[in-house]
Amino acid sequence: MKRYMLLAWNVVTGLFVLLFTLWLAGPGMSETETSQYNLWYLLILSIWVIGLTLQFNNKFKTMGVIVTLLPVMFYLAITFKAIAI
């Protein structure tokens, strides 16, 4: 059961981080004719991937879960901040 919870955690957070990263790194809506990509958000996806790879080692499994939690918390924080404004 513990293994399935970890798998579900990785799938849900992975989709969440991937979708938000692609949305924020893309050109978005702009008032100019030139599209501007913000590729700095791809670093957040790479942090999530690092956390995922840490989870495969039993010694660093807890640290891997925490590292995958950081991008999720970042995206939730900016989402709630945007809703509050």
Chimera marker file (.cmm) of the C-alpha trace (Angstrom):
<marker_set name="trace">
<marker id="1" x="0.000" y="0.000" z="0.000" r="1" g="1" b="0" radius="0.5"/>
<marker id="2" x="2.862" y="2.332" z="0.819" r="1" g="1" b="0" radius="0.5"/>
<marker id="3" x="4.322" y="1.800" z="-2.645" r="1" g="1" b="0" radius="0.5"/>
<marker id="4" x="1.032" y="2.691" z="-4.348" r="1" g="1" b="0" radius="0.5"/>
<marker id="5" x="0.725" y="5.877" z="-2.313" r="1" g="1" b="0" radius="0.5"/>
<marker id="6" x="4.212" y="6.912" z="-3.394" r="1" g="1" b="0" radius="0.5"/>
<marker id="7" x="3.366" y="6.122" z="-7.006" r="1" g="1" b="0" radius="0.5"/>
<marker id="8" x="0.127" y="8.108" z="-6.777" r="1" g="1" b="0" radius="0.5"/>
<marker id="9" x="2.023" y="11.001" z="-5.153" r="1" g="1" b="0" radius="0.5"/>
<marker id="10" x="4.548" y="11.075" z="-7.991" r="1" g="1" b="0" radius="0.5"/>
<marker id="11" x="1.908" y="10.880" z="-10.714" r="1" g="1" b="0" radius="0.5"/>
<marker id="12" x="-0.292" y="13.632" z="-9.259" r="1" g="1" b="0" radius="0.5"/>
<marker id="13" x="2.536" y="16.011" z="-8.405" r="1" g="1" b="0" radius="0.5"/>
<marker id="14" x="4.299" y="15.257" z="-11.690" r="1" g="1" b="0" radius="0.5"/>
<marker id="15" x="1.260" y="16.153" z="-13.763" r="1" g="1" b="0" radius="0.5"/>
<marker id="16" x="0.610" y="19.242" z="-11.640" r="1" g="1" b="0" radius="0.5"/>
<marker id="17" x="4.179" y="20.505" z="-11.944" r="1" g="1" b="0" radius="0.5"/>
<marker id="18" x="4.461" y="19.612" z="-15.626" r="1" g="1" b="0" radius="0.5"/>
<marker id="19" x="1.246" y="21.385" z="-16.617" r="1" g="1" b="0" radius="0.5"/>
<marker id="20" x="2.005" y="24.524" z="-14.632" r="1" g="1" b="0" radius="0.5"/>
<marker id="21" x="5.580" y="24.584" z="-15.938" r="1" g="1" b="0" radius="0.5"/>
<marker id="22" x="4.502" y="24.300" z="-19.551" r="1" g="1" b="0" radius="0.5"/>
<marker id="23" x="1.838" y="26.943" z="-19.032" r="1" g="1" b="0" radius="0.5"/>
<marker id="24" x="4.144" y="29.436" z="-17.329" r="1" g="1" b="0" radius="0.5"/>
<marker id="25" x="7.164" y="28.776" z="-19.557" r="1" g="1" b="0" radius="0.5"/>
<marker id="26" x="5.127" y="29.229" z="-22.723" r="1" g="1" b="0" radius="0.5"/>
<marker id="27" x="4.466" y="32.499" z="-24.495" r="1" g="1" b="0" radius="0.5"/>
<marker id="28" x="1.180" y="33.096" z="-22.714" r="1" g="1" b="0" radius="0.5"/>
<marker id="29" x="-0.907" y="36.105" z="-23.578" r="1" g="1" b="0" radius="0.5"/>
<marker id="30" x="0.981" y="39.138" z="-24.740" r="1" g="1" b="0" radius="0.5"/>
<marker id="31" x="0.036" y="42.414" z="-26.303" r="1" g="1" b="0" radius="0.5"/>
<marker id="32" x="2.977" y="42.404" z="-28.690" r="1" g="1" b="0" radius="0.5"/>
<marker id="33" x="3.400" y="40.344" z="-31.810" r="1" g="1" b="0" radius="0.5"/>
<marker id="34" x="6.599" y="38.671" z="-30.616" r="1" g="1" b="0" radius="0.5"/>
<marker id="35" x="6.233" y="35.703" z="-28.308" r="1" g="1" b="0" radius="0.5"/>
<marker id="36" x="8.430" y="35.672" z="-25.256" r="1" g="1" b="0" radius="0.5"/>
<marker id="37" x="9.152" y="32.413" z="-23.521" r="1" g="1" b="0" radius="0.5"/>
<marker id="38" x="10.094" y="32.314" z="-19.848" r="1" g="1" b="0" radius="0.5"/>
<marker id="39" x="12.318" y="29.259" z="-19.652" r="1" g="1" b="0" radius="0.5"/>
<marker id="40" x="13.296" y="29.831" z="-16.015" r="1" g="1" b="0" radius="0.5"/>
<marker id="41" x="10.235" y="27.826" z="-15.000" r="1" g="1" b="0" radius="0.5"/>
<marker id="42" x="11.873" y="24.742" z="-16.490" r="1" g="1" b="0" radius="0.5"/>
<marker id="43" x="14.246" y="24.812" z="-13.511" r="1" g="1" b="0" radius="0.5"/>
<marker id="44" x="11.281" y="24.070" z="-11.262" r="1" g="1" b="0" radius="0.5"/>
<marker id="45" x="10.493" y="21.004" z="-13.344" r="1" g="1" b="0" radius="0.5"/>
<marker id="46" x="14.119" y="19.904" z="-13.078" r="1" g="1" b="0" radius="0.5"/>
<marker id="47" x="13.957" y="20.252" z="-9.266" r="1" g="1" b="0" radius="0.5"/>
<marker id="48" x="10.945" y="17.950" z="-9.289" r="1" g="1" b="0" radius="0.5"/>
<marker id="49" x="12.830" y="15.428" z="-11.462" r="1" g="1" b="0" radius="0.5"/>
<marker id="50" x="15.783" y="15.521" z="-9.054" r="1" g="1" b="0" radius="0.5"/>
<marker id="51" x="13.405" y="14.739" z="-6.198" r="1" g="1" b="0" radius="0.5"/>
<marker id="52" x="11.935" y="11.880" z="-8.195" r="1" g="1" b="0" radius="0.5"/>
<marker id="53" x="15.353" y="10.354" z="-8.806" r="1" g="1" b="0" radius="0.5"/>
<marker id="54" x="16.221" y="10.675" z="-5.105" r="1" g="1" b="0" radius="0.5"/>
<marker id="55" x="13.170" y="8.584" z="-4.250" r="1" g="1" b="0" radius="0.5"/>
<marker id="56" x="14.636" y="5.535" z="-6.008" r="1" g="1" b="0" radius="0.5"/>
<marker id="57" x="17.399" y="5.278" z="-3.402" r="1" g="1" b="0" radius="0.5"/>
<marker id="58" x="16.077" y="3.984" z="-0.057" r="1" g="1" b="0" radius="0.5"/>
<marker id="59" x="18.591" y="6.109" z="1.822" r="1" g="1" b="0" radius="0.5"/>
<marker id="60" x="17.292" y="9.361" z="0.274" r="1" g="1" b="0" radius="0.5"/>
<marker id="61" x="13.607" y="8.476" z="-0.190" r="1" g="1" b="0" radius="0.5"/>
<marker id="62" x="12.336" y="10.945" z="2.438" r="1" g="1" b="0" radius="0.5"/>
<marker id="63" x="14.488" y="13.744" z="1.070" r="1" g="1" b="0" radius="0.5"/>
<marker id="64" x="13.196" y="12.943" z="-2.420" r="1" g="1" b="0" radius="0.5"/>
<marker id="65" x="9.584" y="13.310" z="-1.298" r="1" g="1" b="0" radius="0.5"/>
<marker id="66" x="10.414" y="16.650" z="0.320" r="1" g="1" b="0" radius="0.5"/>
<marker id="67" x="12.196" y="17.888" z="-2.808" r="1" g="1" b="0" radius="0.5"/>
<marker id="68" x="9.205" y="16.923" z="-4.968" r="1" g="1" b="0" radius="0.5"/>
<marker id="69" x="6.988" y="18.786" z="-2.526" r="1" g="1" b="0" radius="0.5"/>
<marker id="70" x="8.862" y="22.090" z="-3.043" r="1" g="1" b="0" radius="0.5"/>
<marker id="71" x="7.703" y="22.789" z="-6.640" r="1" g="1" b="0" radius="0.5"/>
<marker id="72" x="4.143" y="21.798" z="-5.745" r="1" g="1" b="0" radius="0.5"/>
<marker id="73" x="4.115" y="24.203" z="-2.815" r="1" g="1" b="0" radius="0.5"/>
<marker id="74" x="5.596" y="26.951" z="-5.006" r="1" g="1" b="0" radius="0.5"/>
<marker id="75" x="2.884" y="26.580" z="-7.638" r="1" g="1" b="0" radius="0.5"/>
<marker id="76" x="0.159" y="26.382" z="-5.005" r="1" g="1" b="0" radius="0.5"/>
<marker id="77" x="1.490" y="29.530" z="-3.337" r="1" g="1" b="0" radius="0.5"/>
<marker id="78" x="1.531" y="31.573" z="-6.542" r="1" g="1" b="0" radius="0.5"/>
<marker id="79" x="-1.904" y="30.221" z="-7.485" r="1" g="1" b="0" radius="0.5"/>
<marker id="80" x="-3.446" y="31.213" z="-4.160" r="1" g="1" b="0" radius="0.5"/>
<marker id="81" x="-1.706" y="34.569" z="-4.299" r="1" g="1" b="0" radius="0.5"/>
<marker id="82" x="-3.142" y="35.196" z="-7.780" r="1" g="1" b="0" radius="0.5"/>
<marker id="83" x="-6.622" y="34.220" z="-6.589" r="1" g="1" b="0" radius="0.5"/>
<marker id="84" x="-6.388" y="36.548" z="-3.577" r="1" g="1" b="0" radius="0.5"/>
<marker id="85" x="-5.526" y="39.590" z="-5.714" r="1" g="1" b="0" radius="0.5"/>
<link id1="1" id2="2" r="1" g="1" b="0" radius="0.2"/>
<link id1="2" id2="3" r="1" g="1" b="0" radius="0.2"/>
<link id1="3" id2="4" r="1" g="1" b="0" radius="0.2"/>
<link id1="4" id2="5" r="1" g="1" b="0" radius="0.2"/>
<link id1="5" id2="6" r="1" g="1" b="0" radius="0.2"/>
<link id1="6" id2="7" r="1" g="1" b="0" radius="0.2"/>
<link id1="7" id2="8" r="1" g="1" b="0" radius="0.2"/>
<link id1="8" id2="9" r="1" g="1" b="0" radius="0.2"/>
<link id1="9" id2="10" r="1" g="1" b="0" radius="0.2"/>
<link id1="10" id2="11" r="1" g="1" b="0" radius="0.2"/>
<link id1="11" id2="12" r="1" g="1" b="0" radius="0.2"/>
<link id1="12" id2="13" r="1" g="1" b="0" radius="0.2"/>
<link id1="13" id2="14" r="1" g="1" b="0" radius="0.2"/>
<link id1="14" id2="15" r="1" g="1" b="0" radius="0.2"/>
<link id1="15" id2="16" r="1" g="1" b="0" radius="0.2"/>
<link id1="16" id2="17" r="1" g="1" b="0" radius="0.2"/>
<link id1="17" id2="18" r="1" g="1" b="0" radius="0.2"/>
<link id1="18" id2="19" r="1" g="1" b="0" radius="0.2"/>
<link id1="19" id2="20" r="1" g="1" b="0" radius="0.2"/>
<link id1="20" id2="21" r="1" g="1" b="0" radius="0.2"/>
<link id1="21" id2="22" r="1" g="1" b="0" radius="0.2"/>
<link id1="22" id2="23" r="1" g="1" b="0" radius="0.2"/>
<link id1="23" id2="24" r="1" g="1" b="0" radius="0.2"/>
<link id1="24" id2="25" r="1" g="1" b="0" radius="0.2"/>
<link id1="25" id2="26" r="1" g="1" b="0" radius="0.2"/>
<link id1="26" id2="27" r="1" g="1" b="0" radius="0.2"/>
<link id1="27" id2="28" r="1" g="1" b="0" radius="0.2"/>
<link id1="28" id2="29" r="1" g="1" b="0" radius="0.2"/>
<link id1="29" id2="30" r="1" g="1" b="0" radius="0.2"/>
<link id1="30" id2="31" r="1" g="1" b="0" radius="0.2"/>
<link id1="31" id2="32" r="1" g="1" b="0" radius="0.2"/>
<link id1="32" id2="33" r="1" g="1" b="0" radius="0.2"/>
<link id1="33" id2="34" r="1" g="1" b="0" radius="0.2"/>
<link id1="34" id2="35" r="1" g="1" b="0" radius="0.2"/>
<link id1="35" id2="36" r="1" g="1" b="0" radius="0.2"/>
<link id1="36" id2="37" r="1" g="1" b="0" radius="0.2"/>
<link id1="37" id2="38" r="1" g="1" b="0" radius="0.2"/>
<link id1="38" id2="39" r="1" g="1" b="0" radius="0.2"/>
<link id1="39" id2="40" r="1" g="1" b="0" radius="0.2"/>
<link id1="40" id2="41" r="1" g="1" b="0" radius="0.2"/>
<link id1="41" id2="42" r="1" g="1" b="0" radius="0.2"/>
<link id1="42" id2="43" r="1" g="1" b="0" radius="0.2"/>
<link id1="43" id2="44" r="1" g="1" b="0" radius="0.2"/>
<link id1="44" id2="45" r="1" g="1" b="0" radius="0.2"/>
<link id1="45" id2="46" r="1" g="1" b="0" radius="0.2"/>
<link id1="46" id2="47" r="1" g="1" b="0" radius="0.2"/>
<link id1="47" id2="48" r="1" g="1" b="0" radius="0.2"/>
<link id1="48" id2="49" r="1" g="1" b="0" radius="0.2"/>
<link id1="49" id2="50" r="1" g="1" b="0" radius="0.2"/>
<link id1="50" id2="51" r="1" g="1" b="0" radius="0.2"/>
<link id1="51" id2="52" r="1" g="1" b="0" radius="0.2"/>
<link id1="52" id2="53" r="1" g="1" b="0" radius="0.2"/>
<link id1="53" id2="54" r="1" g="1" b="0" radius="0.2"/>
<link id1="54" id2="55" r="1" g="1" b="0" radius="0.2"/>
<link id1="55" id2="56" r="1" g="1" b="0" radius="0.2"/>
<link id1="56" id2="57" r="1" g="1" b="0" radius="0.2"/>
<link id1="57" id2="58" r="1" g="1" b="0" radius="0.2"/>
<link id1="58" id2="59" r="1" g="1" b="0" radius="0.2"/>
<link id1="59" id2="60" r="1" g="1" b="0" radius="0.2"/>
<link id1="60" id2="61" r="1" g="1" b="0" radius="0.2"/>
<link id1="61" id2="62" r="1" g="1" b="0" radius="0.2"/>
<link id1="62" id2="63" r="1" g="1" b="0" radius="0.2"/>
<link id1="63" id2="64" r="1" g="1" b="0" radius="0.2"/>
<link id1="64" id2="65" r="1" g="1" b="0" radius="0.2"/>
<link id1="65" id2="66" r="1" g="1" b="0" radius="0.2"/>
<link id1="66" id2="67" r="1" g="1" b="0" radius="0.2"/>
<link id1="67" id2="68" r="1" g="1" b="0" radius="0.2"/>
<link id1="68" id2="69" r="1" g="1" b="0" radius="0.2"/>
<link id1="69" id2="70" r="1" g="1" b="0" radius="0.2"/>
<link id1="70" id2="71" r="1" g="1" b="0" radius="0.2"/>
<link id1="71" id2="72" r="1" g="1" b="0" radius="0.2"/>
<link id1="72" id2="73" r="1" g="1" b="0" radius="0.2"/>
<link id1="73" id2="74" r="1" g="1" b="0" radius="0.2"/>
<link id1="74" id2="75" r="1" g="1" b="0" radius="0.2"/>
<link id1="75" id2="76" r="1" g="1" b="0" radius="0.2"/>
<link id1="76" id2="77" r="1" g="1" b="0" radius="0.2"/>
<link id1="77" id2="78" r="1" g="1" b="0" radius="0.2"/>
<link id1="78" id2="79" r="1" g="1" b="0" radius="0.2"/>
<link id1="79" id2="80" r="1" g="1" b="0" radius="0.2"/>
<link id1="80" id2="81" r="1" g="1" b="0" radius="0.2"/>
<link id1="81" id2="82" r="1" g="1" b="0" radius="0.2"/>
<link id1="82" id2="83" r="1" g="1" b="0" radius="0.2"/>
<link id1="83" id2="84" r="1" g="1" b="0" radius="0.2"/>
<link id1="84" id2="85" r="1" g="1" b="0" radius="0.2"/>
</marker_set>
